[in-house]
Structures are given as structure tokens and as C-alpha cells.
Amino acid sequence: MESSEQKYYSMKEVAGMKSMSVDSIRRQILDGFLQCEVLLTKGNKRNRVYRTRRISHEEIVRWTRLMQEAGRESCRKR
């Protein structure tokens, strides 16, 4: 029986796994190559909303295959 629980990683964790910078991961998200979920949380002391981007393990696997099929480490639009 499969668990419906999925592991989610922060952009910093994904950057460490792939030996890339956080800015490169952010660029991959903005360019549409990598999908993430945005969590909104409210701070305790300040009246502001914090956005945290989380990337699922399945999405990392899909994105890694995409990069391997493209034959390069980065999927930048040219």
C-alpha cells in the first residue's frame, strides 16, 4: 500500500542536491521548467505574509529527467 504523503523540499535543499545556486532554481521555476507550491504564512511579530516555495520529490525526479533528456545540466531557454 502506497503512502499518500509526499516529501517536499525548499529551494535551498534542491539547490544543494543538484549543485546549483538558489537563484538558478528560482530561474527554473520562473521559466516554467520546474513547478513548485507556494505556502503563505503570517508572521508572529509583523503584519506581513511570508511566501515559501516547496518542491515535491516527484517534481524533482521529473525535472531531472527533463534535464538529462535535454543533454545539459540547465534547461535555459535560448
Secondary structure, DSSP 8 states (H G I E B T S, - for coil): -------EEEHHHHHHHHT--HHHHHHHHHTTSS--EEEEEE-SSSS-EEEEEEEEHHHHHHHHHHHHHHTSS-----
